[in-house]
Amino acid sequence: MTPLELMARQFRGLSQAMAEETLPELGEVLHYARTAIPGVSEAAIAVAGRRGTRTIAATSKAAAELDALQFGLGRGTAVAVLDGDEIALVSDLTSDDSLAVLAAHAAELGVRSMLSVRLGHAADEPAAITFYAGDAGTFGPAQSALASIFAACVSLLLAGQAGHERAAGLARAVQGNREISVAIGILMARNRWSRPEALERLVASSQDLNRRLVDVATEVIATRRLPTLSRRRGGRRRRDG
């Protein structure tokens, strides 16, 4: 089976998984790079976001280390792509004096060349996939094209995962809102409070007890009472509801 045939099979598998909502893990998909792109020994995915630049998936500890070294030095193909380039490659790390530190560490890990491609991701979180190879000159036009196709496959996976996370978050929010509304209704009926007053008491209980609003609402539904509020001064306590 040729690399393109392997890539096509991976796309079909990913499309089916997205349809069935059984998306594979990023790390699992990354391991396909070793067979889909000739010469690739390791691969990693990095994101530059609110929590800083970090590797979110890698085929091995070595790949994650090389990513981290690039970020620490502020040099390398992953850095270039996260800074805005669509694709960046170094055919031979030992031929670039500005990458001497990276080249020395990469040589210890059996890496001589690398290629990074930009991934479709959140607009405020640039992402890159980096392919590492043991031989100089591994990444020519053919390998770069395959890497770009593979990156498109990974971008689809990232988009699918983001969609699932948004859907799960929305489901949690809807469930939480439903429980809060039920709790407000209970407090209104039990105490003859107006809706704004019941909501205010519920929020005050959440803040006073340092608990999530939805958790306090769940307790109100279970006990039919507002959890005990403690006064922050004087140590006295009172009950509402």
N, C-alpha and C positions, 0 to 999 in steps of 0.2 A: 504493500500500500504506500503510495507516494505521500509526501508531506501535505500536499493540497487535499488529497483524499482524506487524510487523517483530520485535517482542519474542518473539512465539510462534515465529517461524522460528528465532530465535537459541536459544531453549530446546530446540527440536527438534534443532538442529545440535549443541548442547553435549551433550545426552543421547546422541546417536549417537556423538559423539567419545568420551565416557566409556565407552560400551559397547565401542568398538573400541580403547580405550586409546591414542587419538591426540589428547590434549587440546591445545587451542590455547594460545598464550602469553597471559598476562594483558594485555600491551600491545595485542595484536591484538583481544581482546574489548573493551577500553576504547574503541577507535575506533568500535565500533558505537554507543556512547552518542550520538555526534554526529547519527546518523540516527534513533535510537530515541526520543530525548527532544528535542522541539523547543526550539531556542534554545541548546542546550549547545554550547560551543566547545571546551572542554578537560575532561579528567577525570584523576584520579589516585587511586591506592590507597596507603594508609599503614597501617603496623603499629606498635604500641607494645609492644615486647618487651624481652628481656634485653639486646639490643644497642642499646637506646634507640629513640626514635621515628624512623622512616625511611619514605621513599616507596619502594615496591617495584615500582611500575609507573606510567607516566604517558603521556599522549598526546603530550606535548611537554616541552621544557625549561622552558617558561613555567609549565606546570602543576606541575612538580616544584619550581620556585622559589617558587611561591605556597604550596605545602604547607610548604616549609622555613621560609618567613617566618612562617607561622602558628605553627609549633612554636617558633621562636625568640622570638616575641612572647608566646607562651602564650595567644593569643587567636585566635578564628575558629571556623568551624563544624566543621572537622576536629578541632580540639582538644576542643570540646564533646562530640563523639561518642566520641572515644577516652577521654574522661573518664567516659563512662557514658550519655550521651543516645542515644536510638535514632535520632533525626533532628534536624538543625539547619539552619536556612537564614537567609540575610540577603538580603532583597529588593533593598536598595540600600546598598552599602558606604559611600557618601558620607553617608548619613543617620545613621550611628552614630559619634559622636565618639571612642569607645573604640577604633575600628578605623581611625582616621585614617591611621596609618602603613601599614597593610595596604591601605587604599583607594587611597592615593597610588601605591603600587607596582603594585597591580592595574590602575589606570587606565593606566599606562604599557604594560601588557601587553594592554590591551583588554578587561579584565574588570570588571564592575560588580556582579554578584551571584553567590552561590554557595550550594550545597546539599550537605550531607554526610549519609550514611546509614551506620549500623552494619552490619558484615558478620559473618556467622557464621564464626568462626575459632577458633584454640586459646583455651581459657579464660584462659590467662595472657598472651595476646597480643591485646588488642583491636585490631580492624581497622576502617577506615572507607574508603568511597569518596566522593570529593568531585567534584561537577560544577561547572564554572565557566561563566558566561555573560557575554556582552558587554553585554546590556541589563538595566536595572533592571526588577524585577518579572517576570523570566522564570519564576521558580518559584512557581506557584500550586498549588492542590490537585491538579489533573490531572497536572502535571509531577512533583510530589512522589510521587504514586502510581506513575507510570511509573518514577521513580528507585528506588523501593523494590522494584519487580518486577525491575528490572535488577540491583539489589544482590543479590537472591536468586539470580539467575543467576550472578553473580560468586562468591557464597558457595559454590555448587555446584562451581564450577571450583576454588576454593581447597581444598575438601574432597577433590576428586578428585586434585589435585596432592599433597596431604598423604598420601593413601592410597597413591599411587604411590611417593612417597619412602619411606614406611614399608616397603612391599613390597620396594623395592630395597635398603633397609638390612637387612632381614631376610635377603634372599638373600645379601647380602655376608657377614653374620654367620654364616649356615649354612655357606657355602663356607669362610670362615675357620676355623670350628670343625672342619670336616672335615679341613682341611690340618693344623691343630694336632694333631688326634688321630692322623693318619697319621704325622706327625713324631715324636710321642711313642712310637708303636709301633716305629718304626725305631730310635730311641735305646735303647729297652728291649731289643730283640733284639740290637742290635750290642754294647751295653755291659753287658748283663745287669743293667740298673738296674730298680728297681721303678717303677711308674707315677708315684707322687708324686715320686721322685727325678728321673725323666726330665723331668717338667713343671717341677720346680724349676730344673734345668739350662737348660732352654729359656727360661724366664723370665729367668734370670740373664744369659744370652747376649743376649736382647733389650734388657735394661736397660744392660748393659755397652757394647753397640755402638750404643745409642740408636736402635734400629730397632723397627718394629712387630713384635709377636709373630708375626703371620701371615706377615710377610716372612721372618723367621728360619725359621719352619716350612717355608716354600716352599723355602728354600735347603737345609734338611736333606733334604727329599724329593728334591731334584735331585742333591745331592752325597753323600748317605748319611752326612754328618758334621755335627757341631755346629760352627757358625762359630767362629773363633778368638776367645778371650776375652783381653782385655788387662788386666793389673793396673793399677789406677789409681795405684798407688804403685810406685816403683822401676823402672818401664819394662819389667819382665820380662813375658813372654808364655807362655802354656801352651795346650795343645790338649786338648780333651775329645772323646770319641766317635771 
